[in-house]
Amino acid sequence: MEELISLTANLGIPFLIIVIALITGSMIERRHYRSIDQREKKLGHIPLLNSKKYPKEDTVIDSRFVSGSVVISYDYFKRFLAGLRQIFGGEVKSYVSLIDRGRREAILRLKAKCPDADLIVNLRVETSSISKGKRKRSIGSVEVFAYGTALLYSKT
Amino acid sequence: MERRFCTQKRETFFNGPNYNLMKIVHKRPEATADVSSARGTAGKEFWQLVLYAVVLLIALYFIIGFMVDFVVSRISFETEAKIFKHYKLPEVTPRTPENVNHLKKAAAILETLRTSKKVPPLPYHLILIDTEESNAFAFPGGTVGITTGLVEKLNDEIKIAFVIGHELGHFHNRDHLVGLGRAAGFGIVSAILLDTGFGTKSFRNIIEFVLQRSYSQDREKKADQFGLELVYSLYGKVKGTDHLFKILHEEKKMPEWAYMFSTHPSPKERISSLEKYALELIGNKDI
């Protein structure tokens, strides 16, 4: 009986956690991507430039510093896949979507702050990882911070 | 001449090096800029990695097993005794005077059993382990441990002789050394290779577990067979050898299917295979 209990504790519980993480993680990711798609369509009319100079289409009447940031955490399923990847090498596909979601979400949040802007210039995207504690028990998440300058034309 | 400027889709157009001439053309992307190659591939990634890992672990398991078997086969019983000379387990003083008697009796039986040529020459030593559970152990170097719970339940010489004979079978088959080597080998390899994150360790455990069980159950049956043969050669009878298993079967802590996950076969299975060995050994006599 003890054997059975320790077996359940050692093998069953991590397995269950990974399965739960798989279900919730993919649900959240699917929903997030759906929302990203919608908002990208909605805010797609604001052009983004990463250059400091910009075409003088009109007189700029206002300019603001705008930023958007997001912190996204991995789930245990993603971490499990990344852990296995560490043995064989190759692209850590389970983390790619994490970074992709982060970047797009940060830019969308930036755009959402200036929905009437005509142009956003000097756009920069910074990524940093947030982890705390020792390697084994670390909390892993990625922060993406996007910032730029929003311009408003006079529209004469 | 047309030059390829960028492989990525352009949404903004540059009309030359002069930024002032630059013109932005609003263009709605037909689809969202999906740069992620991971979208929707988690399932494929999962199965691919799990398959690789399973293959790797099974290969490692057999390589380590083969290496350990090779090394153990080169270690003589004399060397084993020398290596584990200072490996001493804490001894337990028997709680009741009956236990003292039981232990004396068991020690005497061990002395009888070791006279057999089949029993490997090791400095045997019997110790008592203070627990209610019925169990016996073979420790490297020739130490046989029996629990007080077992000593209390077994009152007949044959019954105790079989239990000790079973443990001597482990010494004969070098199961304790092999077990130690395998655990150490697999432990080291997985610590280096697989301790890379949450879940990978328990994944390794599952694989090791599945492989280890069938191996271990097979070893236990072989030790049972050795014990039976030993008892028969010294006492001339086998009646009562399965007594312990009958007790265990009656106590029945686990459902029958759960023994699939145990290091030992189920008592029921052990009784039936004992009967089979006994039949082979002494023919169609009363067992």
Interface residues (C-beta under 8 A of the other chain):
Chain A: M1 E3 L4 L7 N10 L11 P14 F15 I17 I18 L22 S26 Y33 I36 D37 E40 K41 G44 H45 P47 L49 S51 K53 Y54 P55 K56 E57 Y76 F77 R79 F80 L81 A82 G83 L84 R85 Q86 I87 F88 E91 K93 S94 Y95 V96 S97 D100 R101 R104 L119
Chain B: E11 T12 Y19 N20 L21 M22 K23 I24 H26 R28 P29 T32 A33 V35 S36 S37 A38 R39 T41 A42 E45 F46 L49 V50 Y52 A53 L56 L193 L194 T196 G197 F198 G199 T200 K201 S202 F203 N205 I206 F209 K253 M254 A258 F261 S262 T263
